[in-house]
Structures are given as structure tokens and as C-alpha cells.
Amino acid sequence: MSTVHSNPPTERFELRFQSLFDEGRGLAFDCDAGGQVNIDALSERARSNYFYARTVIGREFAMPRVEPRIVH
């Protein structure tokens, strides 16, 4: 009889900016458990979106939330 061992899922986090006007719209960025985004690891487009989302908090996006993202 053999036992199959699988690696436990790795917990990762994302910083999620939810649109104030369109429930299905938002932006999410990989981050640590404290919500810190590694800006140097972002592509130029993602970096631009990240700075934009931060700039329009309260006008277009809600305050960002740190949410766990399970990766198998």
C-alpha cells in the first residue's frame, strides 16, 4: 500500500482595490501579509496601475484590503 503525499497549499496574499462603482471591477497586486507590495517586482503597466489605484482611493476605489490567495 502506498501513500500519496502532496505538498500543502502555499498561502500568498494580494492587495485588492475594489471599485466603488462597479462591483466586478478592481485591481489586485501580490503582497505580503502586511499588505506591502514589492514595487520593483511589478511590470511597468502593473506599477502604473498600482500607483493609480492608490491615488484614487475614496474617489474610484475603496480602501485596499489584504486577502489570502491559496496557490496549489
DSSP file (Angstrom, degrees, kcal/mol; ACC not computed):
  #  RESIDUE AA STRUCTURE BP1 BP2  ACC     N-H-->O    O-->H-N    N-H-->O    O-->H-N    TCO  KAPPA ALPHA  PHI   PSI    X-CA   Y-CA   Z-CA
    1    1 A M              0   0    0      0, 0.0     2,-0.4     0, 0.0     0, 0.0   0.000 360.0 360.0 360.0 131.4    0.0    0.0    0.0
    2    2 A S        -     0   0    0      2,-0.0     2,-0.5     0, 0.0     0, 0.0  -0.865 360.0-143.1-115.3 149.9    1.4    3.4   -0.9
    3    3 A T        -     0   0    0     -2,-0.4     2,-0.6     2,-0.0     0, 0.0  -0.918  12.3-138.9-110.5 132.7    0.6    6.8    0.4
    4    4 A V        -     0   0    0     -2,-0.5     2,-0.5     2,-0.0    -2,-0.0  -0.809  17.1-160.9 -92.1 123.0    0.5    9.8   -1.8
    5    5 A H        -     0   0    0     -2,-0.6     2,-0.4     0, 0.0    -2,-0.0  -0.895   7.8-171.5-103.7 128.5    2.0   12.8   -0.2
    6    6 A S        -     0   0    0     -2,-0.5    -2,-0.0     3,-0.0     0, 0.0  -0.897  29.5-106.4-116.9 151.4    1.1   16.2   -1.6
    7    7 A N        -     0   0    0     -2,-0.4     3,-0.1    65,-0.1     0, 0.0  -0.524  40.9-110.9 -71.7 138.0    2.6   19.5   -0.7
    8    8 A P        -     0   0    0      0, 0.0    -1,-0.1     0, 0.0     0, 0.0  -0.354  44.5 -89.6 -65.5 151.5    0.3   21.6    1.4
    9    9 A P        -     0   0    0      0, 0.0     2,-0.5     0, 0.0    63,-0.2  -0.310  40.2-124.0 -61.5 146.0   -1.0   24.7   -0.4
   10   10 A T  E     -A   71   0A   0     61,-2.2    61,-2.2    -3,-0.1     2,-0.6  -0.781  19.8-133.9 -91.8 131.0    1.1   27.8    0.0
   11   11 A E  E     +A   70   0A   0     -2,-0.5     2,-0.3    59,-0.2    59,-0.2  -0.755  31.1 170.6 -89.9 126.9   -0.6   30.8    1.3
   12   12 A R  E     -A   69   0A   0     57,-2.1    57,-3.9    -2,-0.6     2,-0.3  -0.791  19.5-136.7-123.7 169.8    0.0   34.0   -0.5
   13   13 A F  E     -AB  68  31A   0     18,-0.8    18,-2.1    55,-0.3     2,-0.4  -0.908   9.9-163.2-129.9 155.6   -1.6   37.4   -0.2
   14   14 A E  E     -AB  67  30A   0     53,-2.3    53,-2.7    -2,-0.3     2,-0.7  -0.995  20.8-131.5-137.2 146.2   -2.9   40.1   -2.5
   15   15 A L  E     -AB  66  29A   0     14,-3.3    14,-1.8    -2,-0.4     2,-0.5  -0.872  31.7-159.8 -95.4 116.7   -3.7   43.7   -2.0
   16   16 A R  E     -AB  65  28A   0     49,-3.1    49,-2.1    -2,-0.7     2,-0.6  -0.879  14.9-165.5-111.1 125.5   -7.1   44.2   -3.6
   17   17 A F  E     - B   0  27A   0     10,-3.5    10,-2.4    -2,-0.5     2,-0.4  -0.937  16.8-157.2-104.2 111.4   -8.6   47.6   -4.6
   18   18 A Q  E     - B   0  26A   0     -2,-0.6    44,-3.1    45,-0.3     8,-0.2  -0.750  20.7-112.5 -93.9 135.6  -12.3   47.2   -5.2
   19   19 A S  B     -C   61   0B   0      6,-2.6    42,-0.3     3,-0.4     6,-0.1  -0.358  13.1-146.7 -62.4 141.0  -14.2   49.7   -7.5
   20   20 A L  S    S+     0   0    0     40,-2.9    -1,-0.1     1,-0.1    41,-0.1   0.676  97.2  32.9 -78.5 -18.4  -16.6   51.9   -5.7
   21   21 A F  S    S+     0   0    0     39,-0.5     2,-0.5     1,-0.2    -1,-0.1   0.671 117.7  45.5-114.2 -23.7  -18.9   52.0   -8.7
   22   22 A D    >   -     0   0    0      3,-0.2     3,-2.4     1,-0.1    -3,-0.4  -0.922  63.2-157.9-130.6 105.4  -18.6   48.6  -10.5
   23   23 A E  T 3  S+     0   0    0     -2,-0.5    -1,-0.1     1,-0.3    -4,-0.1   0.792  93.4  50.9 -54.7 -32.9  -18.7   45.6   -8.2
   24   24 A G  T 3  S+     0   0    0     -6,-0.1     2,-0.4     2,-0.0    -1,-0.3   0.479  96.8  85.6 -84.9  -1.6  -17.0   43.4  -10.7
   25   25 A R    <   +     0   0    0     -3,-2.4    -6,-2.6    -6,-0.1     2,-0.3  -0.799  50.5 116.7-105.7 142.0  -14.1   45.8  -11.3
   26   26 A G  E     -B   18   0A   0     -2,-0.4     2,-0.4    -8,-0.2    -8,-0.2  -0.971  48.3-115.1-179.5 175.3  -11.0   46.0   -9.2
   27   27 A L  E     -B   17   0A   0    -10,-2.4   -10,-3.5    -2,-0.3     2,-0.4  -0.978  23.2-168.9-129.4 144.4   -7.2   45.7   -9.2
   28   28 A A  E     -B   16   0A   0     -2,-0.4     2,-0.4   -12,-0.2   -12,-0.2  -0.994   2.2-173.0-137.2 143.1   -5.1   43.2   -7.2
   29   29 A F  E     -B   15   0A   0    -14,-1.8   -14,-3.3    -2,-0.4    -2,-0.0  -0.994  33.4-104.3-136.0 138.8   -1.4   43.0   -6.6
   30   30 A D  E     +B   14   0A   0     -2,-0.4     8,-0.4   -16,-0.2     2,-0.3  -0.345  54.0 157.6 -58.0 140.2    0.8   40.4   -4.9
   31   31 A C  E     -B   13   0A   0    -18,-2.1   -18,-0.8     6,-0.2     6,-0.2  -0.913  40.1 -96.0-152.5 177.2    1.8   41.5   -1.4
   32   32 A D    >   -     0   0    0      4,-1.5     3,-2.1    -2,-0.3   -20,-0.1  -0.351  54.3 -85.8 -90.9-179.0    3.0   40.2    1.9
   33   33 A A  T 3  S+     0   0    0      1,-0.3    33,-0.1     2,-0.1   -19,-0.1   0.739 129.6  54.7 -62.3 -22.7    0.7   39.5    4.9
   34   34 A G  T 3  S-     0   0    0      2,-0.1    -1,-0.3   -21,-0.1    32,-0.0   0.428 120.8-105.6 -90.7   0.3    1.1   43.2    5.9
   35   35 A G    <   +     0   0    0     -3,-2.1     2,-0.5     1,-0.3    -2,-0.1   0.572  68.1 149.9  88.8   9.5   -0.1   44.5    2.6
   36   36 A Q        -     0   0    0      2,-0.0    -4,-1.5     1,-0.0     2,-0.4  -0.673  33.4-152.1 -81.1 123.3    3.4   45.6    1.4
   37   37 A V        -     0   0    0     -2,-0.5     2,-1.4    -6,-0.2    -6,-0.2  -0.796  15.5-129.9 -95.4 133.5    3.7   45.3   -2.4
   38   38 A N    >   -     0   0    0     -8,-0.4     3,-1.4    -2,-0.4     4,-0.5  -0.690  26.3-173.9 -81.7  92.8    7.2   44.7   -4.0
   39   39 A I  G >  S+     0   0    0     -2,-1.4     3,-1.2     1,-0.3    -1,-0.2   0.833  78.6  60.8 -60.7 -35.0    7.0   47.6   -6.5
   40   40 A D  G 3  S+     0   0    0      1,-0.3    -1,-0.3    -3,-0.1    -2,-0.1   0.746 101.2  55.0 -65.8 -22.6   10.3   46.5   -8.1
   41   41 A A  G <  S+     0   0    0     -3,-1.4    -1,-0.3     2,-0.0    -2,-0.2   0.567  90.5  96.1 -86.8  -9.1    8.8   43.1   -9.0
   42   42 A L  S <  S-     0   0    0     -3,-1.2   -13,-0.0    -4,-0.5     2,-0.0  -0.500  79.0-115.3 -81.7 149.3    5.8   44.7  -10.8
   43   43 A S     >  -     0   0    0     -2,-0.2     4,-2.8     1,-0.1     5,-0.2  -0.293  36.7-101.5 -69.1 167.7    5.8   45.2  -14.6
   44   44 A E  H  > S+     0   0    0      1,-0.2     4,-2.1     2,-0.2     5,-0.1   0.910 124.6  47.5 -59.9 -42.6    5.7   48.8  -15.8
   45   45 A R  H  > S+     0   0    0      2,-0.2     4,-2.5     1,-0.2    -1,-0.2   0.927 112.8  47.7 -65.8 -45.1    1.9   48.5  -16.5
   46   46 A A  H  > S+     0   0    0      1,-0.2     4,-2.6     2,-0.2    -2,-0.2   0.894 111.1  52.1 -63.2 -39.5    1.2   46.9  -13.1
   47   47 A R  H  X S+     0   0    0     -4,-2.8     4,-2.4     2,-0.2    -1,-0.2   0.910 110.0  48.7 -62.4 -42.3    3.3   49.6  -11.4
   48   48 A S  H  X S+     0   0    0     -4,-2.1     4,-2.2    -5,-0.2    -2,-0.2   0.917 112.6  47.8 -63.6 -43.8    1.3   52.3  -13.2
   49   49 A N  H  X S+     0   0    0     -4,-2.5     4,-2.8     2,-0.2    -2,-0.2   0.886 110.4  53.0 -63.7 -39.2   -2.0   50.7  -12.2
   50   50 A Y  H  X S+     0   0    0     -4,-2.6     4,-2.2     2,-0.2    -2,-0.2   0.940 111.5  44.2 -62.6 -48.3   -0.8   50.3   -8.6
   51   51 A F  H  X S+     0   0    0     -4,-2.4     4,-1.8     2,-0.2    -1,-0.2   0.880 113.8  51.7 -65.6 -36.9    0.1   54.0   -8.3
   52   52 A Y  H  X S+     0   0    0     -4,-2.2     4,-1.7    -5,-0.2    -2,-0.2   0.950 109.0  49.6 -62.8 -48.5   -3.2   55.0  -10.0
   53   53 A A  H  < S+     0   0    0     -4,-2.8     8,-0.2     1,-0.2    -2,-0.2   0.902 111.2  49.6 -58.9 -42.1   -5.3   52.9   -7.6
   54   54 A R  H >< S+     0   0    0     -4,-2.2     3,-0.9     1,-0.2    -1,-0.2   0.870 109.2  53.3 -64.0 -35.4   -3.5   54.4   -4.6
   55   55 A T  H 3< S+     0   0    0     -4,-1.8    -1,-0.2     1,-0.2    -2,-0.2   0.834 111.2  44.1 -69.4 -33.4   -4.1   57.9   -5.9
   56   56 A V  T >X>S+     0   0    0     -4,-1.7     4,-3.1    -3,-0.1     3,-1.9   0.121  74.7 141.5-105.7  22.0   -7.9   57.5   -6.4
   57   57 A I  B <45S+d   61   0B   0     -3,-0.9     5,-0.2     1,-0.3     6,-0.1  -0.447  77.7  18.3 -60.3 130.8   -8.8   55.7   -3.1
   58   58 A G  T 345S+     0   0    0      3,-3.5    -1,-0.3    -2,-0.2     4,-0.1   0.212 126.1  57.7  89.7 -15.5  -12.1   57.2   -2.0
   59   59 A R  T <45S-     0   0    0     -3,-1.9    -2,-0.2     2,-0.3     3,-0.1   0.726 131.4  -6.1-111.5 -39.5  -12.9   58.5   -5.4
   60   60 A E  T  <5S+     0   0    0     -4,-3.1   -40,-2.9     1,-0.3   -39,-0.5   0.616 129.7  41.2-125.8 -34.9  -12.8   55.4   -7.6
   61   61 A F  B   <S-Cd  19  57B   0     -5,-1.7    -3,-3.5   -42,-0.3    -1,-0.3  -0.900  75.3-122.6-120.4 148.5  -11.5   52.6   -5.4
   62   62 A A        -     0   0    0    -44,-3.1   -44,-0.1    -2,-0.3     3,-0.1  -0.290  54.9 -69.3 -73.7 168.3  -12.3   51.6   -1.9
   63   63 A M        -     0   0    0      1,-0.1   -45,-0.3   -46,-0.1    -1,-0.2  -0.379  67.1-103.8 -55.3 136.5   -9.5   51.3    0.7
   64   64 A P        -     0   0    0      0, 0.0     2,-0.4     0, 0.0   -47,-0.2  -0.298  33.8-151.5 -68.8 151.5   -7.4   48.3   -0.3
   65   65 A R  E     -A   16   0A   0    -49,-2.1   -49,-3.1    -3,-0.1     2,-0.6  -0.941  13.3-128.9-121.2 144.4   -7.8   45.0    1.6
   66   66 A V  E     -A   15   0A   0     -2,-0.4   -51,-0.2   -51,-0.2   -33,-0.0  -0.835  34.5-179.1 -89.2 124.3   -5.2   42.3    2.1
   67   67 A E  E     -A   14   0A   0    -53,-2.7   -53,-2.3    -2,-0.6     2,-0.1  -0.972  27.8-115.5-127.3 140.8   -6.8   38.9    1.1
   68   68 A P  E     -A   13   0A   0      0, 0.0     2,-0.4     0, 0.0   -55,-0.3  -0.463  24.4-162.2 -70.9 146.0   -5.2   35.5    1.2
   69   69 A R  E     -A   12   0A   0    -57,-3.9   -57,-2.1    -2,-0.1     2,-0.4  -0.971  11.4-143.1-130.4 115.3   -4.8   33.7   -2.1
   70   70 A I  E     -A   11   0A   0     -2,-0.4     2,-0.5   -59,-0.2   -59,-0.2  -0.665  15.2-168.0 -84.0 127.8   -4.3   30.0   -2.0
   71   71 A V  E      A   10   0A   0    -61,-2.2   -61,-2.2    -2,-0.4    -2,-0.0  -0.968 360.0 360.0-116.9 126.6   -1.8   28.6   -4.5
   72   72 A H              0   0    0     -2,-0.5   -65,-0.1   -63,-0.2    -1,-0.1   0.425 360.0 360.0 -95.5 360.0   -1.6   24.9   -5.1
